[in-house]
Amino acid sequence: MLILNEEQIMKSYNMKNAIEDVRKVLKAKEENKIADVHRTVIDFPDHDASALYMPSADLVSEVAAVKVVTIFPKNSPKGTPTTQGVLLLTDAENGSHVAMMNASYLTRLRTGALSGIATDYLSKKDATILTVIGTGGMAFEQVLGVLAVRSITKILLVNKTTSKAHRFGEKLKEYGVKIPFEVIDEVSVAVKQADIICCATRSTSAVLDGEYLKPGTHINGIGSYLPTMREIDETTILKANKIVVDDHNGVKNEAGEFIHAAEKGIWSFDKIYCDLGKLVTETKNGRENEEEITIFKSVGAAYYDLAVAKGVYQKAKELGIGIEIDM
């Protein structure tokens, strides 16, 4: 079995690779070549935390994976990562387990890749201002995903703790992002200017106020992944001309703001425009005019992890990285 840590993965596999592999799995899913079992979520209320168990398989490539990811927000002050994950990759031709890899970076990367792909289809081609609401662990790759598909000229950062937003901006600079950033105290000020908005919070109440959206704005919502969470407000949901999701069943069972809107009777899940795979296969159109307000909602699905894990494993074998062990 090949063992890969996060540093080895980060050096060999990047956002461009992830976007390419996620596009492939979106097409495969549309062609019914992916076996996907609904994930199991275990909550730890005393710690405001969750553990997610996510299996899937590619029936054509004959490879399977199961990812276990834990999200413990109270870890941050202790210096321990809030999101930690591992992934087991299995050869589905003979049942052998071929790799175990750190999945924290992969989770962030595949989510950023999904938002990048959605942004490519749904945002205006000339979008230049990106607003990021929530600068926690999942937000960095959201920015990288958008930068992979749009020529952004300014990044506006909003976070409940402004010092964290400043650190986030400095981290972007250290990574090599030369686009200027600005930390904004008021969400409304940042929303008014945005062409693209990335929401990456674990909030239980809306952080985005749709009253301030300008026509043509695209929103990526990736932080609310439990029925109790909400980050996109009802006004935005009702204003949206197109709502695209990463996984219809997942969103229906886990996306809190949409579940809440449906339960109130002001919106229904049949108003979802399509799954993202429909845009990739060109079964459905993406943005059709400059005025449309669009939303991409992502709660994650195991086959996205499988897509990037396959890519990482192939890269590792090509480059001869990782440690081989006998189990």
TORFI-101745 format. One record per residue (C-alpha): residue number from 1; y, x, z; residue in one letter. Coordinates in nm, 3 decimals, always signed. Example, Ala and Ser with C-alpha at 12.3 -4.5 7.8 and 13.67 -1.06 7.14 Angstrom:
2
resi->1&c2->-0.450&c1->+1.230&c3->+0.780&resn->A
resi->2&c2->-0.106&c1->+1.367&c3->+0.714&resn->S
This chain:
327
resi->1&c2->+0.000&c1->+0.000&c3->+0.000&resn->M
resi->2&c2->+0.348&c1->+0.123&c3->-0.088&resn->L
resi->3&c2->+0.607&c1->+0.107&c3->+0.192&resn->I
resi->4&c2->+0.976&c1->+0.091&c3->+0.094&resn->L
resi->5&c2->+1.271&c1->+0.099&c3->+0.331&resn->N
resi->6&c2->+1.619&c1->-0.038&c3->+0.263&resn->E
resi->7&c2->+1.774&c1->+0.298&c3->+0.175&resn->E
resi->8&c2->+1.510&c1->+0.366&c3->-0.091&resn->Q
resi->9&c2->+1.559&c1->+0.021&c3->-0.241&resn->I
resi->10&c2->+1.939&c1->+0.045&c3->-0.245&resn->M
resi->11&c2->+1.926&c1->+0.379&c3->-0.428&resn->K
resi->12&c2->+1.693&c1->+0.252&c3->-0.700&resn->S
resi->13&c2->+1.781&c1->-0.117&c3->-0.754&resn->Y
resi->14&c2->+2.127&c1->-0.271&c3->-0.800&resn->N
resi->15&c2->+2.309&c1->-0.594&c3->-0.883&resn->M
resi->16&c2->+2.265&c1->-0.548&c3->-1.259&resn->K
resi->17&c2->+1.888&c1->-0.516&c3->-1.210&resn->N
resi->18&c2->+1.881&c1->-0.821&c3->-0.981&resn->A
resi->19&c2->+2.076&c1->-1.044&c3->-1.220&resn->I
resi->20&c2->+1.838&c1->-0.952&c3->-1.502&resn->E
resi->21&c2->+1.527&c1->-1.025&c3->-1.292&resn->D
resi->22&c2->+1.663&c1->-1.347&c3->-1.143&resn->V
resi->23&c2->+1.749&c1->-1.475&c3->-1.492&resn->R
resi->24&c2->+1.386&c1->-1.414&c3->-1.590&resn->K
resi->25&c2->+1.247&c1->-1.605&c3->-1.295&resn->V
resi->26&c2->+1.485&c1->-1.896&c3->-1.357&resn->L
resi->27&c2->+1.342&c1->-1.924&c3->-1.708&resn->K
resi->28&c2->+0.985&c1->-1.891&c3->-1.578&resn->A
resi->29&c2->+1.046&c1->-2.169&c3->-1.324&resn->K
resi->30&c2->+1.173&c1->-2.398&c3->-1.599&resn->E
resi->31&c2->+0.852&c1->-2.321&c3->-1.792&resn->E
resi->32&c2->+0.637&c1->-2.416&c3->-1.488&resn->N
resi->33&c2->+0.505&c1->-2.061&c3->-1.450&resn->K
resi->34&c2->+0.601&c1->-2.030&c3->-1.083&resn->I
resi->35&c2->+0.408&c1->-2.164&c3->-0.782&resn->A
resi->36&c2->+0.655&c1->-2.239&c3->-0.505&resn->D
resi->37&c2->+0.563&c1->-2.368&c3->-0.160&resn->V
resi->38&c2->+0.841&c1->-2.514&c3->+0.055&resn->H
resi->39&c2->+0.955&c1->-2.263&c3->+0.313&resn->R
resi->40&c2->+0.901&c1->-2.301&c3->+0.686&resn->T
resi->41&c2->+1.203&c1->-2.266&c3->+0.914&resn->V
resi->42&c2->+1.166&c1->-2.205&c3->+1.287&resn->I
resi->43&c2->+1.481&c1->-2.240&c3->+1.497&resn->D
resi->44&c2->+1.556&c1->-2.056&c3->+1.821&resn->F
resi->45&c2->+1.830&c1->-2.273&c3->+1.975&resn->P
resi->46&c2->+1.892&c1->-2.048&c3->+2.276&resn->D
resi->47&c2->+1.998&c1->-1.773&c3->+2.037&resn->H
resi->48&c2->+2.155&c1->-1.992&c3->+1.765&resn->D
resi->49&c2->+1.901&c1->-1.824&c3->+1.538&resn->A
resi->50&c2->+1.634&c1->-1.896&c3->+1.277&resn->S
resi->51&c2->+1.323&c1->-1.742&c3->+1.120&resn->A
resi->52&c2->+1.230&c1->-1.834&c3->+0.762&resn->L
resi->53&c2->+0.881&c1->-1.793&c3->+0.610&resn->Y
resi->54&c2->+0.888&c1->-1.807&c3->+0.229&resn->M
resi->55&c2->+0.579&c1->-1.779&c3->+0.000&resn->P
resi->56&c2->+0.562&c1->-1.796&c3->-0.382&resn->S
resi->57&c2->+0.363&c1->-1.673&c3->-0.682&resn->A
resi->58&c2->+0.415&c1->-1.588&c3->-1.049&resn->D
resi->59&c2->+0.113&c1->-1.740&c3->-1.225&resn->L
resi->60&c2->+0.164&c1->-1.543&c3->-1.547&resn->V
resi->61&c2->+0.235&c1->-1.198&c3->-1.404&resn->S
resi->62&c2->-0.029&c1->-1.269&c3->-1.137&resn->E
resi->63&c2->+0.175&c1->-1.149&c3->-0.842&resn->V
resi->64&c2->+0.256&c1->-1.325&c3->-0.515&resn->A
resi->65&c2->+0.490&c1->-1.261&c3->-0.225&resn->A
resi->66&c2->+0.576&c1->-1.387&c3->+0.118&resn->V
resi->67&c2->+0.907&c1->-1.303&c3->+0.281&resn->K
resi->68&c2->+0.989&c1->-1.335&c3->+0.648&resn->V
resi->69&c2->+1.360&c1->-1.324&c3->+0.727&resn->V
resi->70&c2->+1.527&c1->-1.371&c3->+1.065&resn->T
resi->71&c2->+1.893&c1->-1.465&c3->+1.115&resn->I
resi->72&c2->+2.028&c1->-1.388&c3->+1.462&resn->F
resi->73&c2->+2.411&c1->-1.414&c3->+1.454&resn->P
resi->74&c2->+2.451&c1->-1.302&c3->+1.816&resn->K
resi->75&c2->+2.314&c1->-0.959&c3->+1.723&resn->N
resi->76&c2->+2.644&c1->-0.843&c3->+1.576&resn->S
resi->77&c2->+2.819&c1->-0.740&c3->+1.902&resn->P
resi->78&c2->+2.504&c1->-0.548&c3->+1.998&resn->K
resi->79&c2->+2.512&c1->-0.342&c3->+1.680&resn->G
resi->80&c2->+2.187&c1->-0.495&c3->+1.556&resn->T
resi->81&c2->+2.177&c1->-0.653&c3->+1.206&resn->P
resi->82&c2->+2.216&c1->-1.031&c3->+1.206&resn->T
resi->83&c2->+1.977&c1->-1.068&c3->+0.911&resn->T
resi->84&c2->+1.646&c1->-0.880&c3->+0.906&resn->Q
resi->85&c2->+1.357&c1->-0.928&c3->+0.667&resn->G
resi->86&c2->+1.033&c1->-0.793&c3->+0.532&resn->V
resi->87&c2->+0.839&c1->-0.886&c3->+0.219&resn->L
resi->88&c2->+0.470&c1->-0.849&c3->+0.137&resn->L
resi->89&c2->+0.386&c1->-0.821&c3->-0.234&resn->L
resi->90&c2->+0.032&c1->-0.911&c3->-0.347&resn->T
resi->91&c2->-0.161&c1->-0.852&c3->-0.668&resn->D
resi->92&c2->-0.279&c1->-1.205&c3->-0.750&resn->A
resi->93&c2->-0.547&c1->-1.078&c3->-0.990&resn->E
resi->94&c2->-0.758&c1->-0.913&c3->-0.721&resn->N
resi->95&c2->-0.590&c1->-1.012&c3->-0.394&resn->G
resi->96&c2->-0.484&c1->-0.661&c3->-0.292&resn->S
resi->97&c2->-0.158&c1->-0.619&c3->-0.102&resn->H
resi->98&c2->+0.034&c1->-0.361&c3->-0.301&resn->V
resi->99&c2->+0.368&c1->-0.324&c3->-0.122&resn->A
resi->100&c2->+0.559&c1->-0.394&c3->+0.197&resn->M
resi->101&c2->+0.934&c1->-0.363&c3->+0.172&resn->M
resi->102&c2->+1.249&c1->-0.424&c3->+0.370&resn->N
resi->103&c2->+1.387&c1->-0.756&c3->+0.249&resn->A
resi->104&c2->+1.730&c1->-0.775&c3->+0.413&resn->S
resi->105&c2->+1.912&c1->-0.607&c3->+0.124&resn->Y
resi->106&c2->+1.693&c1->-0.792&c3->-0.128&resn->L
resi->107&c2->+1.789&c1->-1.127&c3->+0.027&resn->T
resi->108&c2->+2.157&c1->-1.043&c3->+0.001&resn->R
resi->109&c2->+2.116&c1->-0.904&c3->-0.349&resn->L
resi->110&c2->+1.921&c1->-1.194&c3->-0.501&resn->R
resi->111&c2->+2.169&c1->-1.441&c3->-0.347&resn->T
resi->112&c2->+2.457&c1->-1.245&c3->-0.495&resn->G
resi->113&c2->+2.276&c1->-1.238&c3->-0.828&resn->A
resi->114&c2->+2.234&c1->-1.616&c3->-0.820&resn->L
resi->115&c2->+2.605&c1->-1.664&c3->-0.755&resn->S
resi->116&c2->+2.685&c1->-1.413&c3->-1.029&resn->G
resi->117&c2->+2.472&c1->-1.604&c3->-1.281&resn->I
resi->118&c2->+2.620&c1->-1.939&c3->-1.173&resn->A
resi->119&c2->+2.972&c1->-1.795&c3->-1.190&resn->T
resi->120&c2->+2.906&c1->-1.672&c3->-1.543&resn->D
resi->121&c2->+2.817&c1->-2.023&c3->-1.660&resn->Y
resi->122&c2->+3.055&c1->-2.228&c3->-1.447&resn->L
resi->123&c2->+3.378&c1->-2.036&c3->-1.385&resn->S
resi->124&c2->+3.660&c1->-1.996&c3->-1.633&resn->K
resi->125&c2->+3.617&c1->-1.692&c3->-1.856&resn->K
resi->126&c2->+3.965&c1->-1.568&c3->-1.764&resn->D
resi->127&c2->+3.922&c1->-1.613&c3->-1.387&resn->A
resi->128&c2->+4.098&c1->-1.329&c3->-1.203&resn->T
resi->129&c2->+4.140&c1->-1.424&c3->-0.836&resn->I
resi->130&c2->+3.839&c1->-1.436&c3->-0.604&resn->L
resi->131&c2->+3.864&c1->-1.589&c3->-0.256&resn->T
resi->132&c2->+3.592&c1->-1.504&c3->-0.005&resn->V
resi->133&c2->+3.560&c1->-1.734&c3->+0.297&resn->I
resi->134&c2->+3.341&c1->-1.564&c3->+0.556&resn->G
resi->135&c2->+3.298&c1->-1.187&c3->+0.550&resn->T
resi->136&c2->+2.967&c1->-1.158&c3->+0.734&resn->G
resi->137&c2->+2.639&c1->-1.001&c3->+0.628&resn->G
resi->138&c2->+2.577&c1->-1.210&c3->+0.315&resn->M
resi->139&c2->+2.928&c1->-1.190&c3->+0.165&resn->A
resi->140&c2->+2.932&c1->-0.834&c3->+0.026&resn->F
resi->141&c2->+2.677&c1->-0.896&c3->-0.249&resn->E
resi->142&c2->+2.853&c1->-1.225&c3->-0.330&resn->Q
resi->143&c2->+3.152&c1->-1.020&c3->-0.432&resn->V
resi->144&c2->+2.935&c1->-0.778&c3->-0.632&resn->L
resi->145&c2->+2.769&c1->-1.070&c3->-0.812&resn->G
resi->146&c2->+3.105&c1->-1.214&c3->-0.919&resn->V
resi->147&c2->+3.240&c1->-0.873&c3->-1.019&resn->L
resi->148&c2->+2.935&c1->-0.825&c3->-1.244&resn->A
resi->149&c2->+3.039&c1->-1.120&c3->-1.463&resn->V
resi->150&c2->+3.419&c1->-1.160&c3->-1.431&resn->R
resi->151&c2->+3.723&c1->-0.930&c3->-1.456&resn->S
resi->152&c2->+3.866&c1->-0.995&c3->-1.111&resn->I
resi->153&c2->+4.211&c1->-0.847&c3->-1.036&resn->T
resi->154&c2->+4.258&c1->-0.955&c3->-0.672&resn->K
resi->155&c2->+4.024&c1->-1.040&c3->-0.384&resn->I
resi->156&c2->+4.147&c1->-1.261&c3->-0.098&resn->L
resi->157&c2->+3.949&c1->-1.238&c3->+0.226&resn->L
resi->158&c2->+3.938&c1->-1.505&c3->+0.496&resn->V
resi->159&c2->+3.747&c1->-1.472&c3->+0.820&resn->N
resi->160&c2->+3.776&c1->-1.625&c3->+1.165&resn->K
resi->161&c2->+3.810&c1->-1.271&c3->+1.301&resn->T
resi->162&c2->+4.066&c1->-1.099&c3->+1.079&resn->T
resi->163&c2->+3.961&c1->-0.749&c3->+1.189&resn->S
resi->164&c2->+3.619&c1->-0.814&c3->+1.034&resn->K
resi->165&c2->+3.788&c1->-0.916&c3->+0.708&resn->A
resi->166&c2->+3.983&c1->-0.588&c3->+0.705&resn->H
resi->167&c2->+3.664&c1->-0.390&c3->+0.766&resn->R
resi->168&c2->+3.496&c1->-0.583&c3->+0.484&resn->F
resi->169&c2->+3.777&c1->-0.489&c3->+0.246&resn->G
resi->170&c2->+3.751&c1->-0.124&c3->+0.344&resn->E
resi->171&c2->+3.376&c1->-0.137&c3->+0.287&resn->K
resi->172&c2->+3.440&c1->-0.261&c3->-0.067&resn->L
resi->173&c2->+3.673&c1->+0.034&c3->-0.125&resn->K
resi->174&c2->+3.416&c1->+0.278&c3->+0.013&resn->E
resi->175&c2->+3.157&c1->+0.130&c3->-0.222&resn->Y
resi->176&c2->+3.386&c1->+0.207&c3->-0.515&resn->G
resi->177&c2->+3.548&c1->-0.133&c3->-0.576&resn->V
resi->178&c2->+3.902&c1->-0.049&c3->-0.689&resn->K
resi->179&c2->+4.028&c1->-0.407&c3->-0.698&resn->I
resi->180&c2->+4.303&c1->-0.468&c3->-0.437&resn->P
resi->181&c2->+4.217&c1->-0.699&c3->-0.148&resn->F
resi->182&c2->+4.433&c1->-0.901&c3->+0.088&resn->E
resi->183&c2->+4.336&c1->-1.055&c3->+0.421&resn->V
resi->184&c2->+4.468&c1->-1.411&c3->+0.450&resn->I
resi->185&c2->+4.498&c1->-1.594&c3->+0.784&resn->D
resi->186&c2->+4.508&c1->-1.949&c3->+0.648&resn->E
resi->187&c2->+4.219&c1->-2.078&c3->+0.437&resn->V
resi->188&c2->+4.450&c1->-2.317&c3->+0.251&resn->S
resi->189&c2->+4.671&c1->-2.029&c3->+0.130&resn->V
resi->190&c2->+4.369&c1->-1.844&c3->-0.010&resn->A
resi->191&c2->+4.218&c1->-2.157&c3->-0.166&resn->V
resi->192&c2->+4.541&c1->-2.250&c3->-0.347&resn->K
resi->193&c2->+4.536&c1->-1.919&c3->-0.534&resn->Q
resi->194&c2->+4.164&c1->-1.899&c3->-0.614&resn->A
resi->195&c2->+3.994&c1->-1.923&c3->-0.952&resn->D
resi->196&c2->+3.658&c1->-1.855&c3->-0.783&resn->I
resi->197&c2->+3.566&c1->-1.916&c3->-0.419&resn->I
resi->198&c2->+3.264&c1->-1.776&c3->-0.237&resn->C
resi->199&c2->+3.177&c1->-1.947&c3->+0.092&resn->C
resi->200&c2->+2.936&c1->-1.747&c3->+0.307&resn->A
resi->201&c2->+2.949&c1->-1.888&c3->+0.660&resn->T
resi->202&c2->+2.714&c1->-2.041&c3->+0.915&resn->R
resi->203&c2->+2.973&c1->-2.300&c3->+1.012&resn->S
resi->204&c2->+2.874&c1->-2.644&c3->+1.140&resn->T
resi->205&c2->+3.206&c1->-2.789&c3->+1.020&resn->S
resi->206&c2->+3.378&c1->-2.758&c3->+0.683&resn->A
resi->207&c2->+3.571&c1->-2.435&c3->+0.622&resn->V
resi->208&c2->+3.692&c1->-2.533&c3->+0.274&resn->L
resi->209&c2->+3.957&c1->-2.804&c3->+0.225&resn->D
resi->210&c2->+3.934&c1->-2.954&c3->-0.122&resn->G
resi->211&c2->+4.291&c1->-3.084&c3->-0.108&resn->E
resi->212&c2->+4.412&c1->-2.733&c3->-0.190&resn->Y
resi->213&c2->+4.183&c1->-2.665&c3->-0.488&resn->L
resi->214&c2->+4.353&c1->-2.612&c3->-0.820&resn->K
resi->215&c2->+4.198&c1->-2.753&c3->-1.141&resn->P
resi->216&c2->+3.935&c1->-2.528&c3->-1.292&resn->G
resi->217&c2->+3.819&c1->-2.371&c3->-0.966&resn->T
resi->218&c2->+3.455&c1->-2.269&c3->-0.925&resn->H
resi->219&c2->+3.292&c1->-2.258&c3->-0.579&resn->I
resi->220&c2->+2.976&c1->-2.073&c3->-0.472&resn->N
resi->221&c2->+2.842&c1->-2.210&c3->-0.143&resn->G
resi->222&c2->+2.564&c1->-1.994&c3->+0.002&resn->I
resi->223&c2->+2.611&c1->-2.001&c3->+0.379&resn->G
resi->224&c2->+2.503&c1->-2.351&c3->+0.477&resn->S
resi->225&c2->+2.123&c1->-2.349&c3->+0.462&resn->Y
resi->226&c2->+2.030&c1->-2.589&c3->+0.747&resn->L
resi->227&c2->+2.093&c1->-2.965&c3->+0.781&resn->P
resi->228&c2->+2.320&c1->-2.895&c3->+1.080&resn->T
resi->229&c2->+2.550&c1->-2.663&c3->+0.883&resn->M
resi->230&c2->+2.850&c1->-2.755&c3->+0.668&resn->R
resi->231&c2->+3.100&c1->-2.533&c3->+0.492&resn->E
resi->232&c2->+3.207&c1->-2.731&c3->+0.182&resn->I
resi->233&c2->+3.410&c1->-3.041&c3->+0.274&resn->D
resi->234&c2->+3.361&c1->-3.393&c3->+0.143&resn->E
resi->235&c2->+3.682&c1->-3.384&c3->-0.063&resn->T
resi->236&c2->+3.551&c1->-3.088&c3->-0.262&resn->T
resi->237&c2->+3.212&c1->-3.250&c3->-0.313&resn->I
resi->238&c2->+3.374&c1->-3.569&c3->-0.443&resn->L
resi->239&c2->+3.621&c1->-3.379&c3->-0.663&resn->K
resi->240&c2->+3.354&c1->-3.170&c3->-0.830&resn->A
resi->241&c2->+3.282&c1->-3.245&c3->-1.195&resn->N
resi->242&c2->+2.958&c1->-3.048&c3->-1.187&resn->K
resi->243&c2->+2.735&c1->-2.958&c3->-0.893&resn->I
resi->244&c2->+2.462&c1->-2.709&c3->-0.982&resn->V
resi->245&c2->+2.193&c1->-2.599&c3->-0.734&resn->V
resi->246&c2->+1.948&c1->-2.311&c3->-0.707&resn->D
resi->247&c2->+1.660&c1->-2.536&c3->-0.599&resn->D
resi->248&c2->+1.688&c1->-2.915&c3->-0.601&resn->H
resi->249&c2->+1.428&c1->-2.981&c3->-0.331&resn->N
resi->250&c2->+1.564&c1->-2.707&c3->-0.110&resn->G
resi->251&c2->+1.919&c1->-2.839&c3->-0.130&resn->V
resi->252&c2->+1.805&c1->-3.194&c3->-0.066&resn->K
resi->253&c2->+1.627&c1->-3.088&c3->+0.254&resn->N
resi->254&c2->+1.850&c1->-2.809&c3->+0.382&resn->E
resi->255&c2->+2.211&c1->-2.820&c3->+0.255&resn->A
resi->256&c2->+2.391&c1->-2.978&c3->+0.549&resn->G
resi->257&c2->+2.717&c1->-3.078&c3->+0.384&resn->E
resi->258&c2->+2.538&c1->-3.262&c3->+0.103&resn->F
resi->259&c2->+2.287&c1->-3.425&c3->+0.337&resn->I
resi->260&c2->+2.576&c1->-3.546&c3->+0.554&resn->H
resi->261&c2->+2.769&c1->-3.683&c3->+0.254&resn->A
resi->262&c2->+2.457&c1->-3.866&c3->+0.132&resn->A
resi->263&c2->+2.388&c1->-4.012&c3->+0.477&resn->E
resi->264&c2->+2.747&c1->-4.139&c3->+0.494&resn->K
resi->265&c2->+2.695&c1->-4.315&c3->+0.162&resn->G
resi->266&c2->+2.991&c1->-4.145&c3->-0.010&resn->I
resi->267&c2->+2.772&c1->-3.930&c3->-0.238&resn->W
resi->268&c2->+2.410&c1->-3.915&c3->-0.354&resn->S
resi->269&c2->+2.174&c1->-3.642&c3->-0.467&resn->F
resi->270&c2->+2.136&c1->-3.800&c3->-0.810&resn->D
resi->271&c2->+2.491&c1->-3.678&c3->-0.874&resn->K
resi->272&c2->+2.363&c1->-3.318&c3->-0.889&resn->I
resi->273&c2->+2.425&c1->-3.202&c3->-1.246&resn->Y
resi->274&c2->+2.122&c1->-2.974&c3->-1.270&resn->C
resi->275&c2->+1.932&c1->-2.677&c3->-1.133&resn->D
resi->276&c2->+2.066&c1->-2.336&c3->-1.236&resn->L
resi->277&c2->+1.761&c1->-2.275&c3->-1.457&resn->G
resi->278&c2->+1.880&c1->-2.550&c3->-1.690&resn->K
resi->279&c2->+2.195&c1->-2.349&c3->-1.763&resn->L
resi->280&c2->+2.001&c1->-2.027&c3->-1.819&resn->V
resi->281&c2->+1.766&c1->-2.198&c3->-2.066&resn->T
resi->282&c2->+2.063&c1->-2.378&c3->-2.224&resn->E
resi->283&c2->+1.904&c1->-2.715&c3->-2.158&resn->T
resi->284&c2->+2.237&c1->-2.813&c3->-1.998&resn->K
resi->285&c2->+2.591&c1->-2.697&c3->-2.067&resn->N
resi->286&c2->+2.791&c1->-2.494&c3->-1.819&resn->G
resi->287&c2->+3.170&c1->-2.526&c3->-1.800&resn->R
resi->288&c2->+3.300&c1->-2.748&c3->-2.078&resn->E
resi->289&c2->+3.677&c1->-2.741&c3->-2.017&resn->N
resi->290&c2->+3.948&c1->-2.558&c3->-1.823&resn->E
resi->291&c2->+4.006&c1->-2.840&c3->-1.572&resn->E
resi->292&c2->+3.655&c1->-2.888&c3->-1.436&resn->E
resi->293&c2->+3.594&c1->-2.819&c3->-1.068&resn->I
resi->294&c2->+3.242&c1->-2.681&c3->-1.031&resn->T
resi->295&c2->+3.015&c1->-2.606&c3->-0.737&resn->I
resi->296&c2->+2.706&c1->-2.389&c3->-0.717&resn->F
resi->297&c2->+2.505&c1->-2.458&c3->-0.403&resn->K
resi->298&c2->+2.235&c1->-2.214&c3->-0.297&resn->S
resi->299&c2->+1.994&c1->-2.241&c3->-0.005&resn->V
resi->300&c2->+1.749&c1->-1.985&c3->-0.141&resn->G
resi->301&c2->+1.391&c1->-2.011&c3->-0.258&resn->A
resi->302&c2->+1.096&c1->-1.776&c3->-0.231&resn->A
resi->303&c2->+1.055&c1->-1.718&c3->-0.604&resn->Y
resi->304&c2->+1.396&c1->-1.547&c3->-0.616&resn->Y
resi->305&c2->+1.270&c1->-1.297&c3->-0.360&resn->D
resi->306&c2->+0.955&c1->-1.255&c3->-0.566&resn->L
resi->307&c2->+1.167&c1->-1.180&c3->-0.874&resn->A
resi->308&c2->+1.358&c1->-0.893&c3->-0.714&resn->V
resi->309&c2->+1.053&c1->-0.765&c3->-0.522&resn->A
resi->310&c2->+0.864&c1->-0.728&c3->-0.851&resn->K
resi->311&c2->+1.159&c1->-0.542&c3->-0.995&resn->G
resi->312&c2->+1.185&c1->-0.311&c3->-0.694&resn->V
resi->313&c2->+0.812&c1->-0.236&c3->-0.701&resn->Y
resi->314&c2->+0.824&c1->-0.146&c3->-1.070&resn->Q
resi->315&c2->+1.127&c1->+0.079&c3->-1.015&resn->K
resi->316&c2->+0.961&c1->+0.248&c3->-0.719&resn->A
resi->317&c2->+0.646&c1->+0.324&c3->-0.920&resn->K
resi->318&c2->+0.854&c1->+0.462&c3->-1.208&resn->E
resi->319&c2->+1.064&c1->+0.683&c3->-0.980&resn->L
resi->320&c2->+0.785&c1->+0.783&c3->-0.743&resn->G
resi->321&c2->+0.963&c1->+0.667&c3->-0.429&resn->I
resi->322&c2->+0.821&c1->+0.510&c3->-0.112&resn->G
resi->323&c2->+0.528&c1->+0.605&c3->+0.109&resn->I
resi->324&c2->+0.168&c1->+0.520&c3->+0.018&resn->E
resi->325&c2->-0.050&c1->+0.429&c3->+0.318&resn->I
resi->326&c2->-0.402&c1->+0.299&c3->+0.375&resn->D
resi->327&c2->-0.411&c1->-0.025&c3->+0.572&resn->M
